[in-house]
Amino acid sequence: MRHICIRGILALVWVAAAIVCGVSGNMETTAIYVIMSGVFLYSAYSAWNKVKTGGGDK
């Protein structure tokens, strides 16, 4: 369960970085950070869903 929390926190860090870059006007970097955030969120959600349904390690 720890890896799910870490992935979620990293996704939030990427979102914060995207917001900072968006405010400063660097849209190319903002797009990359949003994609990275989405990847981490998807990874955390899929791992959480796997554990929730009983498919993961216990």
C-alpha positions in Angstrom: 0.0 0.0 0.0 3.0 2.3 0.6 3.9 2.4 -3.1 0.4 3.5 -4.0 0.7 6.5 -1.6 4.1 7.4 -2.9 2.9 7.3 -6.5 -0.1 9.5 -5.5 2.2 12.0 -3.8 4.5 12.1 -6.8 1.5 12.8 -9.0 0.6 15.8 -6.8 4.2 17.1 -7.0 4.0 16.9 -10.8 0.7 18.8 -10.7 2.2 21.5 -8.6 5.2 21.8 -10.9 2.8 22.0 -13.9 0.9 24.8 -12.2 4.1 26.7 -11.4 5.3 26.4 -15.0 1.9 27.3 -16.4 1.9 30.5 -14.3 5.3 31.4 -15.5 4.3 30.9 -19.1 6.3 27.8 -20.0 3.6 25.8 -21.8 5.9 23.1 -23.2 7.1 22.1 -19.8 3.6 22.4 -18.4 2.4 19.9 -20.9 5.2 17.4 -20.1 4.5 17.8 -16.3 0.7 17.2 -16.9 1.5 14.1 -18.8 3.9 12.9 -16.1 1.2 13.6 -13.5 -1.3 11.6 -15.4 1.0 8.6 -15.7 1.7 8.6 -12.0 -2.0 8.9 -11.2 -2.9 6.1 -13.6 -0.2 3.9 -12.1 -1.4 4.6 -8.5 -5.0 4.0 -9.5 -4.3 0.7 -11.3 -2.2 -0.5 -8.4 -4.9 0.5 -5.9 -7.6 -1.1 -7.9 -5.5 -4.3 -8.2 -5.1 -4.5 -4.4 -8.8 -3.6 -3.8 -10.0 -6.4 -6.0 -7.6 -8.9 -4.3 -5.3 -9.3 -7.3 -2.2 -7.9 -5.5 0.1 -9.0 -2.7 -1.4 -9.0 0.7 
